[in-house]
Amino acid sequence: MADLIYFVIACVFAMSMGVFLARRQARTFRSQGPADAQTSFAGVGNLPPVTFFEYGDMRFLHLGTPTVQGSMKISRPFDIHLDYVQRMMGWLLFTDLSQVSHLRSMQLGLGAASLTKFCHVHLGMPTTAVELNPQVVAMCRLWFNLPEDNDALQVIVSDAAAIASQEKWHGKIDALQVDLSDQDADCPALDSEAFYADCRQLLTANGCMTVNLFGRTANIERSIQRIASVFGNDALWAFKRTKAGNTIVLAFRTPRPWEKETLHAKAQAIQARWPLPAVKWLKVLAPLN
């Protein structure tokens, strides 16, 4: 209990001292990093500055505000430790696990690169991430263990809506993970039927889109209705809302049946192979119809 109280106090202190800490960390980063590293903390155009804060074994990503945009356990940089981010991997329950490394994943919104790193490093998937803010990419590369681009990993600095609408990507993505918000995380940054229609176009016949619906002003039910209008009610599954308020929705290009025994066996196989609490997912996941 004492550790928890101390953690809360530290977080409050971090929020009140956010600007000071960001500037101090930026100076330290500039002195230790490459010559162009100092630009990774500056805002670009109308985009917010990118900073990070550390507490013990945790490193947190911020976009110019106290709101946490992503985090990483420093001792295990390629694992996913937050419940809602783990649930963004729920599509694995409906996939042939022997073929995962031959599938392609795409993340719309990089955050602290947790999903991108997990798909690329743990799953060995060809992976493409799309991020609007180039300084987020720079920060993830220098402080959040995001590997450099290679034959199996590509990070594109672009608008997610623009990429989703490009025909060159249509029908190519097996696992699409959408986690988009502004610096204050008030609501999903892209949340229209037109956007979700483009996302559906990205998917292969057996592809799945997972979406993080979150924000103080977000209308979760309205967002789900928009997704359902594109994918169909019978193609949607959802996790119960996390304690932090995140609702993760799975939308399939081709609807999936409810097969309890099959899902349980798949969850056990996932949990035995990768650091994901897949068996627990089945207690909080169900078809929306």
QUIKA-V507189 format. One record per residue. N is the residue number from 0. PHI is phi as a letter, one per 40 degrees, with the letter a starting at -180 (NA if undefined). OMEGA is omega in radians with two decimals (* if undefined). D_LAST is the distance of its C-alpha to the last C-alpha in whole Angstrom. Layout:
((N | PHI | OMEGA | D_LAST) (N | PHI | OMEGA | D_LAST))
This chain:
((0 | NA | -3.14 | 41) (1 | c | 3.12 | 44) (2 | c | 3.13 | 42) (3 | c | 3.13 | 39) (4 | c | -3.14 | 41) (5 | c | 3.13 | 43) (6 | c | 3.13 | 40) (7 | c | 3.12 | 39) (8 | d | -3.13 | 43) (9 | c | 3.13 | 43) (10 | c | 3.10 | 40) (11 | c | 3.11 | 41) (12 | c | -3.14 | 44) (13 | c | 3.14 | 43) (14 | c | -3.10 | 41) (15 | c | -3.11 | 44) (16 | b | -3.00 | 46) (17 | d | -3.10 | 44) (18 | c | -3.13 | 46) (19 | c | -3.11 | 49) (20 | c | -3.14 | 47) (21 | d | -3.14 | 46) (22 | c | 3.14 | 49) (23 | c | 3.12 | 51) (24 | c | 3.12 | 48) (25 | c | 3.12 | 49) (26 | c | 3.12 | 53) (27 | c | -3.14 | 52) (28 | c | -3.13 | 50) (29 | c | -3.07 | 52) (30 | c | -3.08 | 55) (31 | b | -3.03 | 54) (32 | c | 3.10 | 51) (33 | c | -3.00 | 52) (34 | c | -3.08 | 54) (35 | c | -3.05 | 51) (36 | c | -3.06 | 49) (37 | c | 3.12 | 50) (38 | c | -3.09 | 48) (39 | c | 3.10 | 45) (40 | b | -3.06 | 45) (41 | c | 3.04 | 46) (42 | c | 3.12 | 43) (43 | b | -3.10 | 43) (44 | g | 3.11 | 43) (45 | c | -3.12 | 41) (46 | c | -3.09 | 39) (47 | c | 3.02 | 39) (48 | c | -3.10 | 42) (49 | b | -3.11 | 40) (50 | b | 3.03 | 41) (51 | a | 3.14 | 41) (52 | b | -3.14 | 41) (53 | b | 2.99 | 42) (54 | a | -3.11 | 42) (55 | f | -3.10 | 43) (56 | c | -3.06 | 41) (57 | b | 3.05 | 38) (58 | b | -3.03 | 39) (59 | b | 3.12 | 37) (60 | c | 3.13 | 36) (61 | b | 3.07 | 37) (62 | b | 3.07 | 37) (63 | g | 3.11 | 40) (64 | b | 3.09 | 38) (65 | c | -3.12 | 37) (66 | c | 3.13 | 34) (67 | c | -3.14 | 33) (68 | b | -3.14 | 31) (69 | i | -3.12 | 31) (70 | a | -3.11 | 33) (71 | a | 2.98 | 35) (72 | c | -3.00 | 36) (73 | d | -3.11 | 40) (74 | c | 3.14 | 41) (75 | b | -2.95 | 38) (76 | c | -3.09 | 37) (77 | b | 3.07 | 35) (78 | c | 3.05 | 32) (79 | b | -3.05 | 29) (80 | b | -3.13 | 30) (81 | c | -3.10 | 27) (82 | d | -3.02 | 24) (83 | c | 3.11 | 22) (84 | c | 3.05 | 24) (85 | d | -3.12 | 23) (86 | c | 3.05 | 19) (87 | c | 3.07 | 20) (88 | c | -3.09 | 21) (89 | c | 3.11 | 18) (90 | d | 3.13 | 18) (91 | c | 3.14 | 20) (92 | c | -3.03 | 18) (93 | b | -3.03 | 17) (94 | b | 2.99 | 21) (95 | c | -3.01 | 24) (96 | c | 3.13 | 26) (97 | c | -3.09 | 29) (98 | b | -3.02 | 29) (99 | d | -3.09 | 27) (100 | c | 3.11 | 31) (101 | c | 3.12 | 31) (102 | c | -3.14 | 28) (103 | b | 3.08 | 28) (104 | b | 3.06 | 26) (105 | a | 3.05 | 27) (106 | b | 3.02 | 26) (107 | c | -2.97 | 26) (108 | h | -3.05 | 28) (109 | c | -3.06 | 31) (110 | f | 3.09 | 31) (111 | c | 3.04 | 33) (112 | g | -3.10 | 32) (113 | d | -3.11 | 30) (114 | c | 3.14 | 28) (115 | c | 3.14 | 30) (116 | c | -3.11 | 33) (117 | c | 3.14 | 30) (118 | c | -3.09 | 29) (119 | c | -3.02 | 33) (120 | c | -3.07 | 35) (121 | c | -3.06 | 32) (122 | c | -3.13 | 30) (123 | g | -3.09 | 33) (124 | c | 2.87 | 31) (125 | d | -2.94 | 32) (126 | b | 3.06 | 31) (127 | b | 3.08 | 31) (128 | b | -3.13 | 31) (129 | b | -3.11 | 31) (130 | b | -3.09 | 33) (131 | c | -3.02 | 34) (132 | c | -3.11 | 37) (133 | c | -3.14 | 40) (134 | c | 3.02 | 41) (135 | c | 3.11 | 37) (136 | c | 3.14 | 38) (137 | c | 3.13 | 42) (138 | c | -3.13 | 41) (139 | c | 3.14 | 38) (140 | c | -3.03 | 41) (141 | c | -3.03 | 44) (142 | b | -3.11 | 42) (143 | b | 2.98 | 39) (144 | g | 3.05 | 40) (145 | c | -3.13 | 38) (146 | c | 3.03 | 40) (147 | c | 3.09 | 42) (148 | d | 3.08 | 40) (149 | a | -3.08 | 41) (150 | c | -3.08 | 40) (151 | b | -3.11 | 36) (152 | b | 3.11 | 36) (153 | b | 3.05 | 36) (154 | b | -3.08 | 35) (155 | b | 3.05 | 35) (156 | c | -3.06 | 37) (157 | a | 3.05 | 35) (158 | c | -3.08 | 32) (159 | c | -3.14 | 29) (160 | c | -3.14 | 28) (161 | c | 3.13 | 31) (162 | c | -3.11 | 30) (163 | c | -3.11 | 27) (164 | c | -3.10 | 28) (165 | c | -3.10 | 31) (166 | c | -3.10 | 31) (167 | c | -3.14 | 33) (168 | c | -3.04 | 29) (169 | c | 3.13 | 27) (170 | g | -3.06 | 26) (171 | b | -2.96 | 27) (172 | b | 3.11 | 25) (173 | c | 3.13 | 23) (174 | b | 3.14 | 22) (175 | b | -3.09 | 22) (176 | b | -3.02 | 22) (177 | b | 3.13 | 22) (178 | a | -3.00 | 23) (179 | b | 3.07 | 25) (180 | a | 3.09 | 27) (181 | c | -3.06 | 31) (182 | c | 3.13 | 33) (183 | c | 3.12 | 32) (184 | f | -3.13 | 28) (185 | c | -3.11 | 28) (186 | a | 3.09 | 24) (187 | d | -3.10 | 23) (188 | c | 3.08 | 26) (189 | b | -2.98 | 24) (190 | a | -3.12 | 21) (191 | b | 3.07 | 21) (192 | c | 3.14 | 19) (193 | c | 3.12 | 22) (194 | c | -3.14 | 22) (195 | c | 3.07 | 19) (196 | c | 3.07 | 20) (197 | c | 3.11 | 23) (198 | c | 3.12 | 21) (199 | c | 3.13 | 19) (200 | c | 3.13 | 22) (201 | c | -2.95 | 24) (202 | c | 2.93 | 21) (203 | c | -3.11 | 23) (204 | d | 3.14 | 21) (205 | b | -3.07 | 19) (206 | c | -3.12 | 19) (207 | b | 2.99 | 17) (208 | b | 2.99 | 17) (209 | b | -3.04 | 17) (210 | b | 3.01 | 17) (211 | c | 3.10 | 19) (212 | b | -3.01 | 18) (213 | a | 3.02 | 21) (214 | i | -3.11 | 24) (215 | c | 3.14 | 26) (216 | b | -3.11 | 25) (217 | c | 3.04 | 22) (218 | b | -3.01 | 19) (219 | c | -3.11 | 16) (220 | c | 3.13 | 14) (221 | c | 3.12 | 16) (222 | c | 3.13 | 15) (223 | c | 3.11 | 12) (224 | c | 3.12 | 12) (225 | c | 3.12 | 15) (226 | c | -3.13 | 13) (227 | c | -3.14 | 10) (228 | c | -3.14 | 13) (229 | c | -3.04 | 15) (230 | c | -3.05 | 12) (231 | g | -3.10 | 10) (232 | c | -3.08 | 6) (233 | c | -3.13 | 6) (234 | b | -3.05 | 9) (235 | b | 2.97 | 8) (236 | b | 3.13 | 8) (237 | a | 2.98 | 10) (238 | c | 2.98 | 13) (239 | c | -3.11 | 14) (240 | c | 3.10 | 17) (241 | c | 3.11 | 20) (242 | c | 3.13 | 23) (243 | c | 3.08 | 24) (244 | h | -3.13 | 22) (245 | c | 3.02 | 20) (246 | b | -3.14 | 16) (247 | b | -3.12 | 15) (248 | b | 3.03 | 13) (249 | b | 3.13 | 13) (250 | b | -3.04 | 12) (251 | b | 3.03 | 13) (252 | c | 3.06 | 16) (253 | b | -3.08 | 15) (254 | d | 3.14 | 11) (255 | b | 3.10 | 12) (256 | c | 3.06 | 11) (257 | c | 3.12 | 11) (258 | b | -2.97 | 15) (259 | d | -3.08 | 16) (260 | c | 3.13 | 19) (261 | c | 3.14 | 19) (262 | c | 3.13 | 18) (263 | c | 3.11 | 20) (264 | c | 3.13 | 23) (265 | c | 3.13 | 22) (266 | c | 3.12 | 22) (267 | c | 3.13 | 25) (268 | c | 3.11 | 27) (269 | c | -3.08 | 25) (270 | c | 3.12 | 27) (271 | c | -3.03 | 30) (272 | c | -3.07 | 31) (273 | b | -3.14 | 30) (274 | c | 3.12 | 30) (275 | b | -3.11 | 26) (276 | c | -2.97 | 25) (277 | c | 3.14 | 22) (278 | c | 3.11 | 22) (279 | c | -3.13 | 21) (280 | d | -3.04 | 18) (281 | c | 3.10 | 16) (282 | c | -3.04 | 17) (283 | b | -3.12 | 15) (284 | b | 3.13 | 12) (285 | a | 3.03 | 9) (286 | c | -3.11 | 6) (287 | c | -3.10 | 4) (288 | c | * | 0))
